[in-house]
């Protein structure tokens, strides 16, 4: 997608939260101008109003720049902006004092409207300035000290600058309340931003650890199968070489044993690979619902699971696993529906989520064909004559559909019982016996 929507949808969840936080602090500056600067024109003369308005605008711009640099420091992309924080602190005090001086409260009796304007600018710039200053620290104690210090400083400055004693106390209390609320909002926004990034990094680390653990498991199983058998093959072949050099007929028997061991190794490796790739549909549906729910995604599953052939269950289980993984890692979904339907001799599995189209809400197409992604799923479904369709379904919906034909009615599911005799039963192995020319793959 192109345009503003595509720019926003192309961001990860932490990046969206960071962008929202930055624009929120920029909006703080706009709020300062609208709530403090614009009402000035309705209460004092035009010349004084413009002077105070420009002071408020300059202070709000300084707050916006400080917030931007402080957020860069929070995210670790720059050093702590000490000079900018000092400039904001000094600028806040200067604007507050100038507002009182220009309004005339320090050198002549001020009218009610002038006093009201002066006190509003005085309290407002201190409150907004304090809330932006706390972005440059991670200490709760320092944040508290900043708010209390701003309130005490405002009260201490207000009295000698023309405020009556009770008005100075009230001003200190109002600064304490306003600065406290704005500071709490700013500190919570930064905490939330850090928490989102930490959770995202933890989920990525968990995914990498899960992949590493699975690789270790597969490597361990493969080592257990191959290690002993390859050692036997090496020893038997070496013995056969020695016997052949001496013209002994036992060399043939040793090579026959090598051939038998190689075939056995081939069978065991295939069993390891098959066990590694098979997935139980019921287990995968329960796992998908649990994982998505834990990730804050509302997941619903429906449809019959029992009675389906084992091969179809395994294939559809892999589809559920892959679709769930991609919803978690590539989409931005809030709801996911997994439905299974059996009709007209076909099994249809549908996975639908409200992740934005074009952001990777479906399986990735860049991964190996047999590993994951659309290519891998299509290859798996092709083995059972199934088809896969995936793509946007209107709005923010992304739909993945897998259809698999059921076997003929002559194939029945047998009840558990004793193993059939070798000459009467049906082999349950999916791997044909290896022929003479087969090699280990």
N, C-alpha and C positions, 0 to 999 in steps of 0.2 A: 504494500500500500504506500501511497505517496501522500504528501500534505501533512498537516498538523496531526491528524489522527494516526497516520503511519509513524510519525516521529515519536508520538507518545506510546503507541503499542509496541514499538521496537525496543523499548526500555525494559529492563528487568524490574522486578518488584522493588528491590532496594533503591534502584535508580529513580523509580517513580516517586518513592517516599522522599528521597533527597531533593528531587526537583520541586515537589510540593512544599517541602520545608523551606527551601530557598525563596520560593515565590511568596510564602506566607510572611517571612520576615521583610521582604520587599513591600508587601502589602501593609505591614506595620508602619512603614514610613508614610505611605499614602494615608493611612488612618490618622497619623499625627497631623498631617497637613489639613485634612478635611475636618477633623474634630477640634483642632486648636487654631489653625491659621485662618480658615475661611470665616468663622464667626466674628473675627476681629473687626471686619469691615462694617458690621451692623451696630457697633458700640462706640467707636472712637472716630476721630477725624481721619480724613483720607491719607494725609501725609504720615501720621503715626501708624495707621493701619498697615500701610505698605512697608514701613520699616519693620514692624513686628512680624508681618507675614513673611518677609524675606529672611528674617532671622529663623523663623520656624522651618521654612523650606531648607535652609542651609543645614540646620540641625538634623532634619529628617534624612537628607542626603548623606550626611556623615554617619548616621545610624545604619543606613542601608549598606554602605561600603564596609563598615566595621562588621556587620553581621555576615556579609559575604566572605570576608577574610577569616573570620572566626570559624565559620563552617568548614572552610578549607583546612584550617588547623585541626578541627575535630576529626575530619576524614583522613588526616595525616598527609595531605598534599603540600603543606607549607609549614613554616615555623610559626610559633605563637606570635600574633601581630601585636607585640607590646607597644610599639609606637602609636599604632592606630587606636588601641585601647586608651592610651594616655591622652591622645588628641581628643577622643570622644569625651573623656572625663572632664578635661579642661574646657572643651567647647560647650558642654552641657552647663557647667557653672557660669561661664561667660554669658551665654544666651539668657539664662535665668536672671542673672543680675542686670543685664542690659534691659530686659523686659520691664523690670521694676523702675529702673532709672528713666527710661524713655516714657513710661506711663506717668511720671511725675510724682510717684508716691514717696520718693526720697527727698525731694526738695520743695514740694508745695502740697497743699491739701488736694487730694485727687477726688474726682467725682465718683459716684457709685459705679458708673459704667467703666471708667478707667481702672478703678480698683479691681473690678470683676475681671476685666481683660488681663490685667497684670498678674493677678493670682492664678488665673487659668493657664496662662503661658508658663508661669513660674513652676506650677505643680506638674503640668503636662510634660515639659521638656525634661525635668528631672526624672519623672517616672519612665518615660520612653528611653532616655539615655541609660538609666540603671538596668533596664531589662536587656539592652543590647550589650552592656558591659559584662554581664554574667556569662555570656557565651564564650568568653575567653578564659574560663576556668572550669575545672571538673570537680572542685571541692564544694560540698554542700555548706560547709562552715564559711567559706569565703563568700558564697552567694548570700547567705544569711547576713554576714557582716556588711555586705554591699548595700542590702536593702535597709538595714537598721542605720547604717552610716548615712545613707542618702536622706532618710527621714530626719535624723538628728541635725544633719547639716542644713537641710531646708529650714527647719525651725530656728536654728542659730542664725542663719542669714536673713530670715524674714523679719525678725524683730528690729535689728538696727537699720534695715532698709525701708522702714516706714510702716510695717504691719503692727497693729496693736498687740498687746500681750496675748489675749485670748485667741486672736486671729492667727498669731504665729503658732500657738499650740495646735489649733485646728488644722493649719496648713501642714504641720509635721505629721499629724495623724492621717490626713488625706494622702500625703505622699507615701506614707507607710502602706496604706491600703492599695493605692493604685500601682505603685512600684512592685509590691508583693504579688499582686495578681498577674501583672505583665511578666514579671520575672519567673513566676511559676509556670506560666504558659511557655515561655522561651526555653526554660530548663527541661520541661517535659518533652517538648518537640525534639530537642537534641538527644535526650535519653531514648526516645522512641526510634529516632533515626539509627542510633548505634545498635539498639536491640534488633532492629530489622536486619541490618548488615551481619550481625553476629549469628542470628538464626539462619540466614541464607548461607553463610560460610560453614556453619555446622552441618547443614543439610548436604552441601557439596562434599564436605569431608566424610560424612556418613556414606554417601554414595560411592566415593572413591574407596573407602575401607571395605564396603560390601563387594565391590568388584575385585579388589585385591584378595579378599578372603576367598572368594569363589575361584579365583585363579590358583591360589595356593591349594585349595581342596582338589581341584582338577589335576594340578601338577602332582599332588601327593598320590591320588588314585592312579594316575598314569605311571608314576614311578614304581608303585607297588606291583603293577601288572607287568611292566616292561623290564624292571631291574633283574629279577630272578630269571626270567625266561631268556633274556639276552645273555646273561652270564652262562646259562646252560648251553645256548647255541654256540657261544665262543669256545667253551671247553670241548663240546662234542665235535665241532668242526676242526679244532686243533688236533684232537685225538684221531680223527679220521684222516687228516693229512699225514700224521706220523705212521698210521697203519698202512696207508696207501703207498708211502715211500718204501715200506718194507715188503710190499706185495701181499699183505695180509687180507683175506676176504672179509674180516670183521669191519673194514672201513665202510662197506656198503651199509651194514646195519647201523653204524653210527650216523651216517648221512640220512638214513631213513628216520632216525630219532630226531635229527635236526629239523627235518621237514615237518615232522609231527609237532614239535615244539613251536615252530614258526606259525603253523596253522592255528594252534591253540592260542598263541599270543594275539594273532589277528582277531580271533573270536572274542577274546577278553577285552581288547582295545575297543572293538565295536560296541560291546556291552557298556563299557565305561562312557563312551561318547553318547550312546543312546540314553543312558540314565542321566547324563548331564543335561540333555536337551529336552527330555520329556517333562511335561508339566500336567498336574492334575487340575481339571477345570474347577471342581468344587473348591479346592484349596486356593486356586488363584483368584476366584471370585471373592472368597472371604478375605484373602489377603489384600486385594485391591480396595475393598470397602474399608478395611481397617486402616490401611496406609493413607488413603485419600481423606478419610475422616480426621485422622491425626494431623494432616496437613491443612485442615480448615476447609476442605472441599466436601460439600454435601454429596454423598454417593448413594445411589439406589441401584439395586440389582433385582432382576425378576426373570422368571422363565424356568422350565424344567431342566434339571441336570442329570438325573438318574436315567438309566436306560440307553444312553448313547454309547456307541462303540468306543473302546479305549483309545484307539488311534485318533478318532475325531475329538474326543475330550482332550487328549494331549495337545493336538494342534490348536484348538480353540483356547486352551489354557495359555498357550504361548502368546496368542493374539492378545488376550486380556492382560498378560504380564507386560507385553511391549507397549500396549496402549496406555496402561497405567503409568509406566515409567515416563513416557513422553508427556503425559498430562502434567506430571509433577515437575519435570525438568525443563520443558519447552513452552508450556502453555501458561495462561494466567486465569485459570478457571475457578469458578466458585461453586459449580454444580456439575456432576457427572452422572450419567445414566447408562447402565449396562443391562441390556435386555437380550434374552435368548428365546428364540421362537422356532418351533418345529411344525412345518406345514408342507404338504404336497411333496413329501419325500426329500425335503431339504432342511438343513439346520442353518438358521440365520442368527449371527451374533452382531449386535449393534452397540457401539460405544460412542456416546454423544456427550460432548462437554461444551461449555459456553466460553472457552478460551477464544481469544480473538483470532480470526483467520489470517493466515500469512505470517504468523509469529512462530510457527513450529509447533502448534498444538497437536498436530498429528505426528506419527512416527517420522523420524529423520530419514532422509534419503541419501545421506552422505556416509553411512556406515557400511561395513562390509556386508555383502549380500547374504551370507549365511549367519551373520552375527545378530543384527537387529535392523530396524528400519523397514520401510515399505518393501524393498527388494527381498529382504530375508523372509518377511511374512508371506509375500506372494510365492516364494519358492516352497515354503513349508505347505501352504495351502494347495499348491499345484500337485504335491505328492498325494493328496487325497481328493483330487479333481475339484478343488475349491477355487473361489475367486475372491478378490479383495478390492474394495472401493473405499476411497478416502478423499475428503475435501470439505470445503465450507458448505454449510447447509442453510445459508441465509442468516443475516444479522451477525451475531458473534458466535454462532454455533459451528462446531467442527464435528463431522460424523465419520466414523470408521465402521464399515460393514464387511463382515466375512460370511460367505455362503459356502456350505459344504453339502454335497448330496449324500443322503444316507445309503448304506449298502442295500443290496436286494433283500427281499423279505425272506429269502432262504437262509440268510445268516441269522442265527438266533443266539441269544446270550444264554450260555449254559449255567446251571446252578452249581455252586461249589460242591465238589465231591472228590472221590479218589482219582488219582491220575489214571488216564486210560492206558491200556496196554500199548506197547510200541507199535504193534501191527494193526491196532484198531482206532486209536485216538488221532486227534488232529494236532499237528505240531503248533506250539504257541510261539515259536521263534520267528521274528520278522526278518532274520538274516538267513539266506540260503547257504547250504554247506559250501565252503570254499572249494573251487576247482584247483587243478594242478598248477595253473598259470597265475593264480591270484598272488598279489604281493601285499605286504602290510602298508596301509595308508593311514 
